[in-house]
Amino acid sequence: MNCEDKQSRKKTNTTVLDSIVVSQKIKPTKSKDPLPETPERRYPLLTEKNAMEFFLQYDTLHKENKVRLVTDYGNIDILLFNETKFHRANFIYLTKQGYFNDTQFYRVIENYIVQGGSTDDRDVMQKRKVIGKYLLPTDTKRGFKHDRGVISMPSSEIDNPHKLASPYEFFITLRDVYQLDGDYTIFGKVISGLDVADKIANVDTDDGDWPLQNVYIRRVEILE
């Protein structure tokens, strides 16, 4: 179901999440070539068995740590922390794969979070199948806190005692939410455009906090 067709539901007044969860609205369908033709295509299908070793090696060769989210409401620039190398390398890898292009901020709560990287578009969801199915471990002992403006990685599901992270998705905090410390990995911070995230959080949503009018991440760019 495409959320652009919804018009009448009122925005939730929720201010506290019981948990950060991953959207799984639509199952992927077959697509001939869901990823762009880039040199990055030479990399293997990622799995639980090879992902950590892959990103350990990828981190040594790809040192970029600044990205720009190009959205319908403006740009959000993010500094990715070198201390959380697996999560930084993962985000850079997915960016170079073109994964984030035309994904959405699919869960937004005013004065709390905007959560992005998922979508109800079947072609984008198919990219996950091509990149691989894997999780990332938490990395929460680097001294970072869930201050306003940090970017963090949600868990893969509600029933997840080890809080393993969904590598395709992320959330940006819009206020201090220290109750999330220790459970979710902070791997960067907004250095420009936090007001854009605030605007996104103010859009009308359905009862599941999904915007009534889809808010797209048109692309993610790596900055020098």
C-alpha positions as CSV (number, residue, x, y, z in Angstrom):
1,M,0.0,0.0,0.0
2,N,1.4,3.4,-1.0
3,C,1.1,5.9,1.8
4,E,0.6,8.8,-0.7
5,D,-3.0,7.7,-1.1
6,K,-3.8,8.3,2.6
7,Q,-5.4,11.7,3.3
8,S,-7.6,11.7,6.4
9,R,-5.7,10.1,9.3
10,K,-4.5,12.4,12.1
11,K,-0.9,12.6,13.2
12,T,-0.1,10.6,16.4
13,N,0.9,12.5,19.5
14,T,3.4,9.8,20.5
15,T,6.5,11.2,22.2
16,V,8.1,8.0,23.5
17,L,8.8,4.8,21.5
18,D,8.7,1.5,23.3
19,S,11.2,0.2,20.7
20,I,12.7,1.2,17.4
21,V,11.6,-1.3,14.8
22,V,12.2,-2.0,11.1
23,S,9.4,-1.6,8.6
24,Q,8.5,-4.7,6.6
25,K,5.3,-3.5,4.8
26,I,5.9,-5.2,1.4
27,K,7.8,-8.2,0.3
28,P,10.2,-7.7,-2.6
29,T,9.5,-8.9,-6.1
30,K,11.9,-9.9,-8.9
31,S,13.8,-7.2,-10.7
32,K,16.3,-7.7,-13.5
33,D,18.9,-5.2,-12.3
34,P,18.0,-3.4,-9.0
35,L,21.5,-1.9,-8.4
36,P,23.4,0.5,-10.6
37,E,26.4,-0.6,-12.6
38,T,29.4,0.5,-10.5
39,P,32.7,-1.0,-9.6
40,E,31.2,-1.8,-6.2
41,R,29.2,-4.6,-7.9
42,R,32.3,-6.8,-7.8
43,Y,31.6,-7.5,-4.1
44,P,30.1,-10.7,-2.8
45,L,26.6,-11.4,-1.5
46,L,26.7,-10.5,2.2
47,T,25.6,-13.0,4.8
48,E,25.8,-13.4,8.6
49,K,29.0,-15.4,8.0
50,N,31.0,-13.0,5.9
51,A,29.7,-9.5,6.6
52,M,31.9,-8.6,9.5
53,E,35.1,-9.8,7.8
54,F,34.0,-8.0,4.7
55,F,33.4,-4.6,6.5
56,L,36.7,-5.0,8.4
57,Q,38.5,-5.1,5.1
58,Y,36.3,-2.5,3.5
59,D,37.0,-0.1,6.3
60,T,40.8,-0.2,5.6
61,L,40.2,0.9,1.9
62,H,37.3,3.3,2.1
63,K,37.9,6.1,4.6
64,E,35.1,8.5,3.6
65,N,33.2,9.8,6.6
66,K,30.9,12.6,5.4
67,V,27.6,12.1,3.6
68,R,24.7,14.2,2.4
69,L,21.1,13.0,2.5
70,V,19.2,14.7,-0.4
71,T,15.6,14.8,0.7
72,D,12.3,16.4,-0.5
73,Y,12.7,19.0,2.3
74,G,16.4,19.8,1.9
75,N,19.8,18.4,2.6
76,I,21.1,16.7,5.8
77,D,24.9,16.5,6.1
78,I,26.2,13.8,8.4
79,L,29.7,13.0,9.9
80,L,30.2,9.3,10.3
81,F,32.3,8.3,13.3
82,N,35.5,6.5,12.6
83,E,35.2,4.9,16.1
84,T,32.3,2.8,14.9
85,K,34.1,1.4,11.9
86,F,31.7,-1.4,11.0
87,H,28.7,0.9,10.9
88,R,30.6,3.6,9.1
89,A,31.9,1.2,6.5
90,N,28.4,-0.3,6.1
91,F,26.8,3.1,5.4
92,I,29.5,4.1,2.9
93,Y,29.2,0.8,1.2
94,L,25.4,1.0,0.9
95,T,25.8,4.6,-0.4
96,K,28.2,3.5,-3.1
97,Q,25.8,0.7,-4.0
98,G,23.1,3.3,-4.5
99,Y,20.9,1.5,-2.0
100,F,19.5,4.6,-0.3
101,N,18.3,6.2,-3.5
102,D,14.5,6.7,-3.4
103,T,14.2,5.2,0.1
104,Q,12.0,7.0,2.6
105,F,11.8,8.5,6.0
106,Y,9.1,6.0,6.9
107,R,8.7,6.6,10.6
108,V,8.7,10.1,12.0
109,I,7.7,11.4,15.4
110,E,7.8,15.1,16.2
111,N,10.5,16.1,18.7
112,Y,11.7,12.5,18.9
113,I,13.1,10.8,15.8
114,V,13.0,10.5,12.0
115,Q,13.8,7.0,10.8
116,G,14.8,6.3,7.3
117,G,16.3,3.8,4.9
118,S,13.2,1.6,4.2
119,T,10.4,2.0,1.7
120,D,7.2,0.6,0.3
121,D,8.8,0.5,-3.2
122,R,9.3,-3.0,-4.4
123,D,12.3,-2.2,-6.6
124,V,14.2,-0.6,-3.7
125,M,13.4,-3.6,-1.4
126,Q,14.8,-5.9,-4.1
127,K,18.2,-4.2,-3.7
128,R,18.5,-5.8,-0.2
129,K,18.2,-9.2,-1.8
130,V,21.0,-8.4,-4.1
131,I,23.3,-6.9,-1.5
132,G,22.6,-9.5,1.1
133,K,20.9,-10.4,4.4
134,Y,23.0,-9.7,7.5
135,L,23.0,-7.8,10.8
136,L,25.6,-5.7,12.6
137,P,26.5,-6.1,16.3
138,T,26.0,-3.2,18.7
139,D,29.0,-0.9,19.3
140,T,27.8,1.2,22.2
141,K,30.9,1.7,24.4
142,R,32.5,4.6,22.5
143,G,31.3,7.3,24.8
144,F,28.6,8.6,22.5
145,K,25.2,9.4,23.8
146,H,21.8,9.9,22.1
147,D,22.0,13.6,22.1
148,R,19.9,15.6,19.7
149,G,21.2,15.3,16.2
150,V,23.0,11.9,16.3
151,I,22.4,9.1,13.8
152,S,21.9,5.7,15.2
153,M,21.1,2.2,13.9
154,P,17.8,0.4,14.9
155,S,17.5,-3.2,15.9
156,S,16.3,-5.7,13.3
157,E,13.1,-6.7,15.2
158,I,11.3,-6.2,18.5
159,D,12.3,-9.6,20.0
160,N,16.0,-9.1,19.7
161,P,17.8,-9.4,23.0
162,H,21.2,-8.7,21.6
163,K,19.9,-5.6,19.7
164,L,21.6,-6.6,16.5
165,A,21.3,-3.7,14.1
166,S,19.4,-3.6,10.8
167,P,22.2,-2.4,8.4
168,Y,19.8,-0.8,5.9
169,E,18.1,1.6,8.2
170,F,18.9,4.4,10.6
171,F,17.3,7.1,12.8
172,I,18.2,10.7,13.7
173,T,17.3,11.9,17.1
174,L,15.6,15.3,17.4
175,R,16.0,15.6,21.2
176,D,18.1,14.0,23.9
177,V,16.9,10.4,24.3
178,Y,19.4,8.9,26.7
179,Q,17.1,5.9,27.4
180,L,18.3,4.5,24.1
181,D,22.0,4.5,25.2
182,G,23.5,1.1,25.4
183,D,20.9,-0.5,23.1
184,Y,21.5,1.2,19.8
185,T,24.7,2.1,18.0
186,I,25.4,5.8,17.5
187,F,27.6,6.0,14.4
188,G,27.5,9.7,13.4
189,K,26.0,13.1,13.9
190,V,24.2,15.7,11.8
191,I,26.6,18.6,11.1
192,S,24.2,20.6,8.8
193,G,20.5,20.4,8.1
194,L,19.1,19.3,11.5
195,D,16.3,21.9,10.8
196,V,15.4,19.8,7.7
197,A,14.9,16.7,10.0
198,D,12.7,18.8,12.2
199,K,10.5,19.7,9.2
200,I,10.2,16.1,8.2
201,A,9.2,15.2,11.8
202,N,6.3,17.7,11.6
203,V,4.5,16.1,8.6
204,D,1.2,14.4,9.0
205,T,1.4,10.7,9.6
206,D,-0.9,7.7,9.9
207,D,-1.3,5.7,13.2
208,G,2.0,3.9,12.5
209,D,3.9,7.2,12.2
210,W,4.4,6.7,8.5
211,P,4.0,10.1,6.6
212,L,0.8,10.4,4.7
213,Q,2.8,11.9,1.8
214,N,5.9,9.9,1.3
215,V,9.1,11.7,2.3
216,Y,11.9,10.5,0.0
217,I,15.6,10.3,0.4
218,R,16.3,11.0,-3.3
219,R,19.9,10.0,-2.9
220,V,22.9,9.9,-0.6
221,E,26.1,11.6,-1.7
222,I,29.6,11.1,-0.3
223,L,31.2,14.5,0.6
224,E,34.9,15.3,0.4
